[in-house]
Structure formats: structure tokens, C-alpha cells
Amino acid sequence: MEKEIPDQLSTLGHPQRLAIFRLLMRRYPDRVPAGEIASTLGVKASTMSTYLSALTRDQLVDQQRAGTSLLYSINMTTVQRLFGFLFSDCCRGRPDICMPFSTGTVPMMPDRKYNVLFICVGNSARSIFAESILRKAAGDRFNAFSAGTRPGSQLNPFAVQVLQDKGHDISVLRSKDVSEFSGANAPHFDFVFTVCDQAANEECPAWEGQPVTGHWGMPDPVRATGNDAQKALAFQEAYGALKHRIDLFTALNLETLSRIVIQQSVDDIGRTSPEALA
């Protein structure tokens, strides 16, 4: 047994440290400020520092300084080694008695359309952009959907104007709650992407069928300030950044790639900063 495994399991045995670990797993590959983690989980800054120190000490989490801020991300090498140990040693490598891990050797199913869900909080701009872009760019290969964790009653008018200007059909669009896609009659999703940090931070049930998931966090254009021209520019930039990411995604030859390679590619797309894409 690797000597650090018991310490790592003990660290994750604490409810709040486990909550931090789960949040950072949802945000992977992002580096998240300590203050944002504390605010999301409702933990005092001093207490959060103690928890993060323990996770960092056991190499479950990496720390990086950016100016005056400390940023944290999952140490995926350590996590994979930990999970691999549990599977191979405790489960004896038997997927029939443990959760069936994907070996990454089976490619996506050919000759069918893949279902893709984009999630943000309000489902009024970013996820609506992503749904519309994917539908227009590769509607022959993908069924595109979007939803919000706390959607409003209508789409943002600046977002609607951008979509109209880009030639998208807005008649099929509406704000939807993510719960619409978790019932018995909901589509089986092959891909689920969060496109805002707040939605990725929230606790959500695991999706049935183990879809490929990714976090493509984007600044919220709804929060843009200034005059109407400046606000409109923020929406144009968000649209452009999402289009670049979706173009990279649709260029993947899913039928010939293993699940592991597809997941790595999705993560790589998410690592590209929105500013570089816009």
C-alpha cells in the first residue's frame, strides 16, 4: 500500500474538506481563488485556509499565487493514483463489484447524433449562445440543449440581438430549468458542459450514463457595465469565445477517439482563456 493513501483518505473523510475537493473536481481544470471557495461553501476565510492547507499537504490540491490571491486546483496526478489504488487493490480491479470505471478503449458510438447540454445559472445568455452555436454549426451531428440552475423568465435582450445578427433561429429558444433534463423522459446526454463558474460550483446530482463533462467557464456578459455599446460588446465577445471553443469541439473525430482522449480534449478546450478566444 502506498504510504500516503491512508492520510489522503483521512483528509477527505472530513465533510468540509470533502466539499472543497468536490467543488474543485467540478471546476477542473480551473484554478479557483480561496475566497471564492469560502464564499461558495459558506466557510470563514481562516477556517478555509486550514482546510486548504490540509488538502495541499496531502497533494490532493495544488496551490498557486497570482498577485495577492492564492489559487487552488485539483492535483489530478495524485487523485488518479488514489482512485487507481482503490480500484485495483480494494476492488481487485473488478468493475462488477465497484463503480464501472471507463477504460477509455471504447470510442463513441458512430452513426447517431450526440446529445449535448450546456448549463449556466440564468440560461439567458452564455448557455443559450452555446446551444445556438452548436445547433447551427453541427446540427447534423449534435442535438443541442441548454438549461439554468436558476433560470429567469426570459432571455437577455442583448443576447437575443447578437443571435439575430448572427443569423440564428431564436424561435426555438427559451430559458429552462436544469430539472427538465433529469426526469425519466429526459434525453440521455453524451456531453454536459458548464459555461459559468457559479453553475459549476453548485452541487448537482451525477448525470445518468456517465456523460463526458467539462467546465468552459466564461465571464458573464450580463454583468457588463457602461453604455449600451459597451454592454453589447461584452455579449459579442462572449459569443465569439464560445464559438471558438465549440469549433474546436466539433472538429474532434469522436468516432475514432477513446473516451479518455475525448475527455482530455474537452479539458484542454476549457483551459484556453476566454480572452485568448475572443
C-alpha positions in Angstrom: 0.0 0.0 0.0 1.4 3.4 -0.8 2.1 5.1 2.5 0.3 8.4 1.7 -3.0 6.8 0.8 -4.3 6.5 4.4 -3.5 10.2 5.1 -5.3 11.2 1.9 -8.4 9.2 2.7 -8.4 10.6 6.2 -8.2 14.2 4.9 -11.1 13.5 2.6 -13.1 12.0 5.5 -13.8 15.4 6.8 -17.1 16.8 5.4 -15.9 20.3 4.7 -12.6 19.2 3.2 -14.5 16.7 1.0 -16.8 19.5 -0.1 -13.8 21.6 -1.2 -12.4 18.6 -3.0 -15.7 18.0 -4.8 -16.0 21.7 -5.8 -12.5 21.7 -7.3 -13.2 18.5 -9.1 -16.3 20.1 -10.7 -14.2 23.1 -11.6 -11.3 21.1 -13.0 -9.1 22.3 -14.8 -9.7 25.8 -13.3 -7.7 27.4 -10.6 -10.1 28.8 -8.1 -9.4 31.7 -5.7 -9.6 30.7 -2.0 -12.1 33.5 -1.4 -14.5 32.1 -4.0 -14.3 28.7 -2.5 -15.0 30.1 1.0 -17.9 32.2 -0.2 -19.5 29.3 -2.2 -19.3 26.9 0.7 -20.1 29.5 3.4 -16.9 28.9 5.4 -14.9 31.6 7.2 -11.6 32.5 5.5 -9.4 31.4 8.4 -11.1 28.0 8.5 -11.0 27.6 4.8 -7.2 28.3 4.9 -6.8 25.4 7.4 -8.8 23.0 5.2 -6.9 24.0 2.0 -3.6 23.6 3.8 -4.5 20.0 4.7 -5.6 19.2 1.1 -2.4 20.8 -0.2 -0.2 19.0 2.3 -1.5 15.6 1.1 -1.0 16.7 -2.5 -4.7 16.4 -3.4 -4.8 20.1 -4.3 -2.2 22.4 -5.9 -1.7 26.0 -4.7 -0.5 28.8 -7.0 -0.1 32.5 -6.2 -1.4 35.1 -8.6 -0.6 38.6 -7.3 -2.2 38.8 -3.8 -4.5 35.8 -4.4 -4.0 32.2 -3.8 -5.5 29.9 -6.4 -6.3 26.2 -5.9 -6.8 23.3 -8.3 -7.1 19.6 -8.2 -3.8 17.7 -8.4 -5.1 15.2 -10.9 -2.0 13.0 -10.9 -2.4 12.3 -7.2 -6.2 11.9 -7.5 -5.8 9.4 -10.3 -3.2 7.4 -8.3 -5.6 7.4 -5.3 -8.6 6.2 -7.3 -6.5 3.7 -9.1 -5.3 2.2 -5.8 -8.8 1.9 -4.5 -9.9 0.2 -7.7 -7.0 -2.2 -8.2 -6.3 -3.0 -4.5 -9.6 -2.7 -2.7 -11.8 -3.8 -5.6 -9.2 -6.2 -7.0 -9.7 -4.5 -10.4 -13.3 -5.9 -10.7 -15.7 -3.4 -12.3 -18.5 -5.8 -11.5 -18.2 -5.1 -7.7 -17.1 -1.5 -7.9 -18.2 1.5 -9.9 -17.6 0.7 -13.5 -14.7 2.9 -14.5 -14.3 3.6 -18.2 -11.1 2.1 -19.6 -11.1 4.6 -22.4 -10.7 1.9 -25.0 -14.3 2.2 -26.4 -14.9 5.1 -28.8 -18.2 7.0 -29.0 -21.0 5.3 -30.9 -20.9 6.1 -34.6 -23.9 6.7 -36.9 -26.0 8.7 -34.4 -26.4 12.2 -33.1 -24.9 13.1 -29.8 -26.9 14.9 -27.1 -25.1 17.9 -25.6 -26.3 20.0 -22.7 -24.9 23.5 -21.8 -25.6 24.8 -18.2 -25.2 28.2 -16.6 -27.2 29.9 -13.8 -29.7 32.1 -15.6 -29.9 30.3 -19.0 -30.3 33.8 -20.6 -27.0 34.3 -22.5 -24.0 32.1 -22.3 -25.6 28.7 -22.4 -28.2 30.0 -24.9 -25.3 31.1 -27.1 -23.6 27.7 -26.9 -26.8 25.8 -27.7 -27.5 28.1 -30.7 -23.9 27.9 -32.0 -23.7 24.1 -31.8 -27.1 23.7 -33.4 -26.1 25.9 -36.3 -22.5 24.7 -36.7 -23.1 20.9 -36.5 -26.8 20.2 -36.1 -26.4 17.2 -38.3 -24.1 15.6 -35.6 -25.4 17.0 -32.4 -28.7 17.7 -30.6 -28.0 20.9 -28.6 -29.8 21.8 -25.3 -29.3 24.4 -22.6 -30.6 25.0 -19.1 -30.0 27.1 -16.0 -29.7 26.2 -12.3 -31.8 29.2 -11.5 -33.2 30.4 -14.8 -35.1 33.7 -15.4 -38.3 34.0 -17.2 -36.8 35.5 -20.4 -33.7 35.7 -22.5 -31.4 38.6 -22.2 -32.2 41.2 -24.9 -28.6 41.8 -25.8 -28.1 38.1 -26.2 -31.1 37.8 -28.5 -29.9 40.7 -30.6 -26.5 39.0 -31.1 -28.1 35.8 -32.1 -30.4 37.6 -34.6 -27.4 39.4 -36.1 -25.5 36.1 -36.5 -28.5 34.5 -38.3 -29.6 32.1 -35.6 -33.2 30.9 -35.2 -34.3 32.3 -31.9 -37.9 31.0 -32.1 -36.8 27.7 -30.6 -35.1 29.3 -27.6 -36.4 29.8 -24.1 -35.0 29.8 -20.5 -35.2 26.3 -19.0 -34.6 24.8 -15.6 -32.0 22.1 -15.4 -34.5 19.9 -13.7 -36.3 19.5 -17.1 -33.4 17.3 -18.1 -33.2 15.0 -15.1 -36.6 13.1 -15.4 -37.3 9.7 -16.7 -38.2 11.1 -20.2 -35.2 13.3 -20.4 -32.6 12.8 -23.2 -29.6 10.7 -22.5 -26.7 13.1 -22.6 -23.3 12.3 -24.1 -21.8 15.6 -23.1 -22.6 18.1 -20.3 -20.8 21.4 -20.2 -21.0 24.2 -17.6 -20.2 27.6 -19.1 -20.2 29.7 -15.9 -18.3 29.3 -12.7 -21.2 29.7 -10.4 -23.1 26.8 -12.0 -20.0 24.6 -11.8 -19.7 25.4 -8.1 -23.2 24.2 -7.3 -23.9 20.7 -6.1 -25.7 18.8 -8.8 -26.6 15.1 -9.0 -24.4 12.9 -11.2 -25.7 12.5 -14.7 -27.0 9.1 -15.6 -25.0 7.3 -18.2 -21.7 9.0 -17.2 -21.5 11.6 -20.0 -18.3 13.3 -20.8 -18.3 16.5 -18.7 -16.4 19.7 -19.0 -16.2 23.2 -17.5 -15.8 26.0 -20.0 -16.2 29.0 -17.6 -16.9 32.3 -19.3 -17.2 35.9 -17.8 -20.9 36.8 -17.5 -21.7 39.5 -20.1 -24.9 40.3 -18.2 -22.6 41.9 -15.6 -21.0 44.2 -18.1 -21.3 47.9 -17.2 -21.2 51.1 -19.2 -23.4 52.3 -22.1 -25.3 50.1 -24.4 -22.5 49.8 -26.9 -20.1 48.6 -24.2 -22.6 46.1 -22.9 -23.3 44.9 -26.5 -19.5 44.4 -27.0 -19.4 42.1 -23.9 -22.0 39.9 -25.4 -20.2 39.8 -28.8 -17.0 38.8 -27.0 -18.8 36.0 -25.1 -20.4 34.7 -28.3 -17.0 34.8 -30.1 -15.2 32.9 -27.3 -17.9 30.2 -27.1 -17.9 29.9 -30.9 -14.1 29.2 -30.9 -14.5 26.6 -28.2 -17.4 24.9 -30.0 -15.5 25.0 -33.3 -12.6 23.1 -31.5 -15.1 20.6 -30.1 -16.9 19.9 -33.3 -13.5 19.3 -35.1 -12.9 16.3 -32.9 -13.4 13.0 -34.7 -15.4 11.4 -31.9 -15.9 8.1 -33.6 -12.2 7.3 -33.7 -11.1 8.7 -30.3 -11.3 6.8 -27.0 -13.3 8.3 -24.2 -10.2 9.2 -22.3 -8.8 11.2 -25.2 -12.2 12.9 -25.7 -12.3 13.9 -22.1 -8.7 15.2 -22.2 -9.6 17.2 -25.4 -12.6 18.7 -23.7 -10.5 19.7 -20.7 -7.9 21.2 -23.0 -10.5 23.3 -24.7 -11.7 24.5 -21.2 -8.1 25.5 -20.3 -7.9 28.1 -23.1 -8.7 31.5 -21.6 -11.8 33.3 -22.9 -9.7 36.4 -23.5 -7.5 34.4 -25.9 -10.5 33.1 -27.8 -12.5 36.3 -28.2 
